[in-house]
């Protein structure tokens, strides 16, 4: 298997708004994992997003977090791209607040039940937040953290634990004492196990409300069942966005193409627009 890869992403902010418009990232292909991450500075314990009304159309809620202690809320949603996605999408929220969000494309994700794990973390009013780790069930998962910080005095967020890296941060209504900010990042998990706690702090070491969580996404599964004489067994996988496919036993499978220098490359070569690739062998 191969660890999922974060591709292009877009972001946007709004002030005193109960809706946020996000632009679809570039390069989306059928089978890609589309991820929407949002946050606002609502100071109640009322969920700002759900899986029924306050959600982007066609997406599934992964989790929502936030309460009076954090004075902020976050949520994550996903869908598997099928080609029907519009160039923009509106994400409604329960209340009109300073509002931020990201729309991200990830490739190489298991198309069925892509969420491998999730772990909630306690909200805090402090100079940092520790986001509790989650255990992965399979090798080659990609772990995500998402966090929000109350107020526009945040920013300069740091993810300080081994293997974790911040991908992006954002601030809605910058310069205002009542703005909202947040960040997200990832950790590669080549071996199944615990992602570990990740501590998020801000450069200014300011004390305020925080909320956040971790979740993991899984790579496609690979299957036995396709042998080539003189070459060996090739790996079948979920169709995803693999252009090379085979039908076997009434099911359509994908044949993943990899670089010819990789250990998992078979002797079967295919010419594609970016050069020569090999069909992945089963291992």
C-alpha positions as CSV (number, residue, x, y, z in Angstrom):
1,X,0.0,0.0,0.0
2,X,1.0,3.7,-0.3
3,X,0.3,6.5,2.0
4,X,-2.4,8.9,0.7
5,X,-1.0,12.2,-0.6
6,X,-2.4,15.7,0.1
7,X,-2.7,17.6,-3.2
8,X,-4.0,21.1,-3.9
9,X,-6.2,23.0,-1.4
10,X,-8.1,26.3,-1.2
11,X,-9.2,28.4,1.7
12,X,-11.6,31.3,2.5
13,X,-12.8,33.4,5.4
14,X,-16.0,35.4,6.2
15,X,-16.9,37.9,8.9
16,X,-20.1,37.6,10.9
17,X,-21.5,35.0,8.5
18,X,-23.5,31.8,8.8
19,X,-22.2,30.5,5.4
20,X,-18.8,30.1,3.8
21,X,-18.1,29.6,0.1
22,X,-15.2,27.3,-0.8
23,X,-13.6,26.8,-4.2
24,X,-12.9,23.2,-5.4
25,X,-9.1,22.6,-5.5
26,X,-7.3,22.1,-8.8
27,X,-6.7,18.6,-10.3
28,X,-9.7,16.7,-8.8
29,X,-10.2,13.3,-10.4
30,X,-12.9,10.8,-9.9
31,X,-12.0,8.7,-6.9
32,X,-10.1,11.4,-5.0
33,X,-10.9,12.0,-1.4
34,X,-12.3,15.5,-0.9
35,X,-11.9,17.1,2.6
36,X,-13.6,20.2,3.9
37,X,-12.3,21.7,7.2
38,X,-14.1,24.6,8.8
39,X,-14.0,26.6,12.0
40,X,-15.7,29.6,13.7
41,X,-15.6,31.5,17.0
42,X,-19.0,30.6,18.4
43,X,-18.8,30.7,22.2
44,X,-21.6,28.3,23.1
45,X,-21.9,24.5,23.3
46,X,-24.3,24.3,20.4
47,X,-22.9,22.3,17.5
48,X,-22.2,24.6,14.6
49,X,-22.2,21.8,12.0
50,X,-23.9,18.4,11.7
51,X,-24.6,15.7,9.2
52,X,-28.1,16.8,8.3
53,X,-28.6,20.6,7.9
54,X,-25.4,22.4,8.6
55,X,-23.1,20.7,6.1
56,X,-21.8,21.0,2.6
57,X,-24.2,19.2,0.2
58,X,-23.0,15.7,-0.7
59,X,-20.4,15.5,2.1
60,X,-20.3,13.3,5.2
61,X,-19.5,14.6,8.6
62,X,-16.3,13.2,10.2
63,X,-16.6,15.1,13.5
64,X,-17.5,18.4,15.1
65,X,-16.0,19.9,18.3
66,X,-16.2,23.1,20.4
67,X,-18.0,24.5,23.5
68,X,-18.0,27.4,25.9
69,X,-14.5,26.6,27.2
70,X,-12.9,26.7,23.7
71,X,-15.0,29.7,22.5
72,X,-14.6,28.2,19.1
73,X,-15.8,25.3,17.0
74,X,-14.4,23.1,14.2
75,X,-15.7,20.4,11.8
76,X,-14.4,18.1,9.1
77,X,-16.4,16.6,6.2
78,X,-15.5,14.3,3.3
79,X,-16.7,12.8,0.1
80,X,-15.3,10.7,-2.7
81,X,-15.2,12.6,-5.9
82,X,-17.5,11.3,-8.6
83,X,-17.3,14.1,-11.2
84,X,-20.5,15.9,-10.2
85,X,-18.8,18.4,-7.9
86,X,-19.4,22.1,-8.7
87,X,-16.6,24.6,-8.9
88,X,-17.7,26.1,-5.5
89,X,-19.6,24.8,-2.6
90,X,-21.4,26.6,0.3
91,X,-20.9,25.4,3.9
92,X,-23.7,26.6,6.2
93,X,-23.2,27.0,9.9
94,X,-25.6,27.2,12.8
95,X,-24.8,30.8,13.7
96,X,-23.3,33.9,12.1
97,X,-19.7,34.2,13.3
98,X,-16.2,34.9,12.0
99,X,-15.7,31.8,9.8
100,X,-12.8,30.1,8.1
101,X,-12.4,27.0,6.0
102,X,-10.3,24.8,3.7
103,X,-11.2,22.5,0.7
104,X,-8.6,19.9,0.1
105,X,-7.9,17.1,-2.4
106,X,-6.2,13.9,-1.3
107,X,-5.3,11.0,-3.6
108,X,-4.7,7.4,-2.9
109,X,-7.5,6.9,-0.3
110,X,-9.6,3.8,0.3
111,X,-12.9,4.6,-1.5
112,X,-15.1,2.6,0.9
113,X,-15.0,3.5,4.6
114,X,-12.0,5.8,4.1
115,X,-11.9,7.0,7.7
116,X,-9.7,4.6,9.6
117,X,-9.9,6.3,13.1
118,X,-10.9,9.3,15.1
119,X,-10.1,10.7,18.5
120,X,-11.8,13.6,20.3
121,X,-9.7,15.8,22.7
122,X,-10.9,17.9,25.7
123,X,-11.3,21.6,25.0
124,X,-9.1,23.9,27.0
125,X,-8.4,27.5,27.9
126,X,-4.6,27.5,28.0
127,X,-1.4,28.4,26.0
128,X,-1.6,25.2,24.0
129,X,-3.7,22.1,23.3
130,X,-2.8,18.5,23.3
131,X,-4.7,16.6,20.6
132,X,-4.9,13.0,21.6
133,X,-3.7,10.3,19.3
134,X,-5.7,7.6,17.5
135,X,-4.7,4.0,16.7
136,X,-4.6,3.0,13.0
137,X,-5.8,-0.5,11.9
138,X,-3.8,-0.8,8.7
139,X,-0.4,0.3,7.4
140,X,0.2,3.4,5.3
141,X,-2.5,5.6,6.8
142,X,-2.4,9.4,6.8
143,X,-3.3,11.1,10.1
144,X,-4.7,14.6,10.3
145,X,-5.1,17.1,13.1
146,X,-7.5,20.1,13.0
147,X,-7.6,22.8,15.7
148,X,-9.2,26.2,16.4
149,X,-8.1,29.0,18.7
150,X,-10.4,31.7,20.1
151,X,-9.6,35.2,18.8
152,X,-7.5,36.8,16.2
153,X,-4.6,37.1,18.6
154,X,-3.6,33.5,17.6
155,X,-1.7,32.5,14.6
156,X,1.9,31.3,14.1
157,X,0.7,27.8,15.2
158,X,3.4,25.2,15.9
159,X,2.9,21.4,15.8
160,X,5.7,20.2,18.0
161,X,5.6,16.4,18.2
162,X,7.5,13.8,16.2
163,X,6.3,13.2,12.7
164,X,3.7,15.9,12.7
165,X,3.8,18.9,10.5
166,X,1.5,21.9,10.0
167,X,0.2,22.2,6.5
168,X,-1.7,25.5,6.7
169,X,-3.1,28.0,9.1
170,X,-5.8,30.7,8.7
171,X,-7.3,33.8,10.4
172,X,-10.8,35.2,9.9
173,X,-11.4,38.9,10.6
174,X,-7.7,39.6,11.2
175,X,-6.8,42.5,13.4
176,X,-10.1,42.2,15.3
177,X,-10.1,41.2,19.0
178,X,-13.0,38.9,18.2
179,X,-11.6,37.1,15.1
180,X,-11.1,33.4,14.7
181,X,-8.1,31.3,13.7
182,X,-7.0,27.7,13.2
183,X,-4.7,25.2,11.5
184,X,-4.4,21.7,10.3
185,X,-1.6,19.3,9.5
186,X,-0.7,15.7,8.9
187,X,1.5,12.7,9.9
188,X,2.4,9.7,7.8
189,X,1.8,6.3,9.4
190,X,3.8,3.7,7.4
191,X,3.1,1.1,10.1
192,X,-0.3,0.5,11.9
193,X,-0.2,1.9,15.4
194,X,-0.8,5.0,17.5
195,X,-0.4,8.4,15.9
196,X,0.6,9.9,19.3
197,X,-0.5,13.1,20.9
198,X,0.4,16.3,19.0
199,X,0.7,19.6,20.9
200,X,-0.4,22.8,19.1
201,X,0.8,26.1,20.5
202,X,1.1,29.6,19.1
203,X,4.3,31.6,18.7
204,X,3.1,34.4,21.1
205,X,2.3,31.9,23.9
206,X,-1.1,33.4,24.5
207,X,-3.7,31.8,26.8
208,X,-7.2,31.4,25.3
209,X,-9.7,28.8,24.2
210,X,-8.8,25.8,22.0
211,X,-10.6,22.8,20.5
212,X,-9.3,20.1,18.2
213,X,-9.2,16.5,17.2
214,X,-7.3,13.9,15.2
215,X,-8.5,11.5,12.5
216,X,-6.9,9.1,10.0
217,X,-7.6,8.0,6.5
218,X,-6.7,4.7,4.9
219,X,-5.1,3.8,1.6
220,X,-6.8,1.4,-0.9
221,X,-6.7,-2.3,-0.1
222,X,-4.8,-4.6,-2.4
223,X,-6.0,-8.1,-3.4
224,X,-4.6,-11.4,-4.8
225,X,-5.8,-12.8,-8.0
226,X,-4.0,-11.6,-11.1
227,X,-0.9,-13.5,-12.2
228,X,1.2,-13.0,-15.3
229,X,3.4,-15.8,-16.5
230,X,7.1,-14.9,-16.1
231,X,6.2,-11.8,-14.1
232,X,4.4,-13.0,-11.0
233,X,1.4,-11.7,-9.2
234,X,0.1,-8.2,-9.8
235,X,-1.9,-6.3,-7.2
236,X,-5.6,-5.6,-7.7
237,X,-7.1,-2.6,-5.9
238,X,-10.2,-0.5,-5.7
239,X,-10.8,1.4,-8.9
240,X,-10.3,4.8,-7.4
241,X,-8.7,7.1,-10.0
242,X,-6.6,4.4,-11.6
243,X,-6.8,4.6,-15.4
244,X,-5.8,1.0,-15.9
245,X,-8.6,-1.5,-14.9
246,X,-9.5,-5.1,-15.2
247,X,-12.8,-6.9,-14.7
248,X,-12.7,-10.2,-12.8
249,X,-15.5,-12.2,-11.3
250,X,-18.1,-9.5,-12.0
251,X,-16.0,-6.8,-10.2
252,X,-13.9,-4.1,-11.7
253,X,-10.5,-3.5,-10.1
254,X,-7.8,-0.9,-10.6
255,X,-4.2,-1.7,-11.5
256,X,-2.0,0.9,-9.7
257,X,0.9,2.4,-11.7
258,X,4.1,3.1,-9.8
259,X,7.6,4.5,-10.6
260,X,9.8,1.8,-12.1
261,X,12.4,2.5,-9.5
262,X,10.1,1.5,-6.6
263,X,10.5,-1.9,-4.8
264,X,6.9,-2.7,-5.5
265,X,7.3,-2.2,-9.3
266,X,6.6,-5.2,-11.4
267,X,8.3,-6.0,-14.8
268,X,5.2,-4.9,-16.7
269,X,5.7,-1.4,-18.1
270,X,3.1,1.1,-19.3
271,X,3.7,4.4,-21.1
272,X,1.8,7.3,-19.7
273,X,2.0,11.1,-20.3
274,X,4.5,11.6,-17.5
275,X,6.8,8.8,-18.7
276,X,7.1,5.0,-18.1
277,X,5.4,3.4,-15.2
278,X,5.1,-0.1,-13.8
279,X,2.1,-2.1,-12.7
280,X,2.3,-2.6,-8.9
281,X,3.1,-6.2,-7.9
282,X,1.3,-7.8,-5.0
283,X,3.4,-8.0,-1.8
